[in-house]
Amino acid sequence: MSMDSLIKKAIAKQPTIKPRTKRNAQPEAAEQAKVIAWARANENNYPYLWMLHSSLNGLKRTKNAQGKAKSQGMLSGVPDLFMPVAIGDSKGLYIEMKSAKGRISSEQSKFLQAASDFGYACFICYSAVEAIDKIKGYYNQSNKWCLV
């Protein structure tokens, strides 16, 4: 029996074979990109929202690039997003993005606790919607900042 006939026979037995779908290897990154896209689209509605930026800690790097980044000051545990804008009693806003099944590392927990102790608002968010709600809530602490 030829290879073609074996393949046809196998397909005939399972006509509903579905093509493989590629899973999202970095769901946190996709959600974070949605937050940044929302922020860029709403910079005119919230003063200094343009200062929201990423730590880039979540990027995959080669060992060489990772070593270079660490030697230049990259720190494990730094949250994914930071907005250095003091509002109300908070000195700034840190957001750690996690996937639905994501867990905080010990370094992240240590960093978030220290930042909170020093007066920063710190949140762990499991979706773009949740992170955007936290940013809006952060601005709503003081009516003088919220233009929406």
C-alpha positions as CSV (number, residue, x, y, z in Angstrom):
1,M,0.0,0.0,0.0
2,S,1.4,3.4,-1.0
3,M,1.8,6.4,1.4
4,D,-0.9,8.3,-0.5
5,S,-3.4,5.5,-0.1
6,L,-2.6,5.2,3.7
7,I,-3.2,9.0,4.1
8,K,-6.5,8.8,2.1
9,K,-7.6,5.9,4.2
10,A,-6.8,7.7,7.5
11,I,-8.6,10.8,6.4
12,A,-11.7,8.8,5.3
13,K,-11.9,7.3,8.8
14,Q,-11.7,10.8,10.3
15,P,-13.2,13.3,7.9
16,T,-13.5,16.0,10.6
17,I,-9.8,16.4,11.2
18,K,-9.3,20.0,12.1
19,P,-6.2,22.0,11.3
20,R,-4.0,22.8,14.3
21,T,-4.5,26.2,15.7
22,K,-1.6,28.0,17.1
23,R,-1.9,28.8,20.8
24,N,-1.0,32.2,22.1
25,A,2.3,31.6,23.8
26,Q,2.3,35.0,25.5
27,P,-1.3,36.0,26.5
28,E,0.0,38.5,29.0
29,A,1.8,40.4,26.2
30,A,-1.3,40.5,24.1
31,E,-3.4,41.9,27.0
32,Q,-0.6,44.4,27.8
33,A,-0.5,45.6,24.2
34,K,-4.3,46.3,24.4
35,V,-3.8,48.4,27.5
36,I,-1.0,50.4,25.7
37,A,-3.2,50.8,22.6
38,W,-6.1,52.1,24.8
39,A,-3.7,54.5,26.6
40,R,-2.3,55.9,23.4
41,A,-5.8,56.5,22.0
42,N,-6.9,58.2,25.2
43,E,-3.9,60.5,26.0
44,N,-6.1,63.6,25.4
45,N,-8.6,62.5,28.0
46,Y,-6.2,61.8,30.8
47,P,-3.3,64.2,31.6
48,Y,0.1,62.5,31.5
49,L,-1.3,59.2,30.4
50,W,1.4,59.3,27.6
51,M,3.9,58.5,30.4
52,L,2.5,55.0,30.9
53,H,5.2,52.7,29.8
54,S,6.5,49.1,29.9
55,S,9.4,47.7,31.7
56,L,10.0,45.2,28.9
57,N,10.9,42.5,31.5
58,G,8.5,40.1,29.8
59,L,10.4,40.0,26.5
60,K,12.1,36.8,25.6
61,R,15.8,37.3,25.0
62,T,18.9,35.3,24.2
63,K,21.1,34.5,27.2
64,N,23.6,37.1,25.8
65,A,21.0,39.8,25.5
66,Q,19.6,38.9,29.0
67,G,23.0,39.3,30.5
68,K,23.5,42.6,28.8
69,A,20.1,43.9,30.0
70,K,20.9,42.9,33.6
71,S,24.3,44.5,33.5
72,Q,22.6,47.7,32.3
73,G,20.2,47.7,35.2
74,M,17.2,45.4,34.3
75,L,15.8,44.2,37.6
76,S,13.8,41.0,38.1
77,G,10.3,41.5,39.6
78,V,9.6,45.0,38.1
79,P,6.0,45.2,37.1
80,D,5.0,45.3,33.4
81,L,3.5,48.8,33.4
82,F,4.4,52.0,35.2
83,M,2.9,55.5,35.2
84,P,5.1,58.0,37.1
85,V,2.2,60.3,37.7
86,A,1.3,61.3,41.3
87,I,-2.4,61.5,42.0
88,G,-4.1,61.8,45.3
89,D,-2.0,60.0,47.9
90,S,-0.2,57.8,45.4
91,K,3.2,58.7,43.9
92,G,2.6,56.6,40.8
93,L,1.0,53.5,39.4
94,Y,2.4,50.0,38.9
95,I,0.5,47.3,37.1
96,E,1.6,43.7,36.8
97,M,-0.2,41.9,33.9
98,K,-0.9,38.2,34.4
99,S,-2.7,35.6,32.3
100,A,-5.7,33.8,33.7
101,K,-3.5,31.1,35.1
102,G,-0.5,33.4,35.9
103,R,1.2,33.6,39.2
104,I,3.3,36.3,40.8
105,S,6.9,35.4,41.4
106,S,8.6,36.0,44.7
107,E,10.6,38.9,43.1
108,Q,7.4,40.5,41.8
109,S,5.7,40.2,45.2
110,K,8.7,41.7,46.9
111,F,8.8,44.6,44.4
112,L,5.1,45.3,44.5
113,Q,5.0,45.3,48.4
114,A,8.0,47.7,48.6
115,A,6.5,50.0,46.0
116,S,3.2,50.0,47.9
117,D,5.0,50.7,51.2
118,F,6.6,53.7,49.5
119,G,3.3,55.2,48.4
120,Y,2.7,53.8,44.9
121,A,-0.6,52.3,43.8
122,C,0.1,48.6,42.8
123,F,-2.2,46.2,41.0
124,I,-2.1,42.7,39.5
125,C,-4.4,42.6,36.5
126,Y,-5.6,39.5,34.6
127,S,-7.0,41.3,31.5
128,A,-6.7,44.5,29.6
129,V,-10.2,45.5,30.7
130,E,-9.2,45.1,34.4
131,A,-6.0,47.1,33.9
132,I,-7.8,49.9,32.0
133,D,-10.4,50.0,34.8
134,K,-7.5,50.4,37.4
135,I,-6.0,53.2,35.4
136,K,-9.4,55.0,35.1
137,G,-9.9,54.5,38.9
138,Y,-6.4,55.8,39.6
139,Y,-7.3,59.0,37.7
140,N,-10.7,59.3,39.5
141,Q,-9.0,59.6,42.9
142,S,-8.8,63.3,42.2
143,N,-11.5,65.2,40.1
144,K,-8.9,67.7,39.0
145,W,-7.2,65.0,36.9
146,C,-10.1,63.3,35.3
147,L,-11.3,64.9,32.1
148,V,-13.6,62.2,30.9
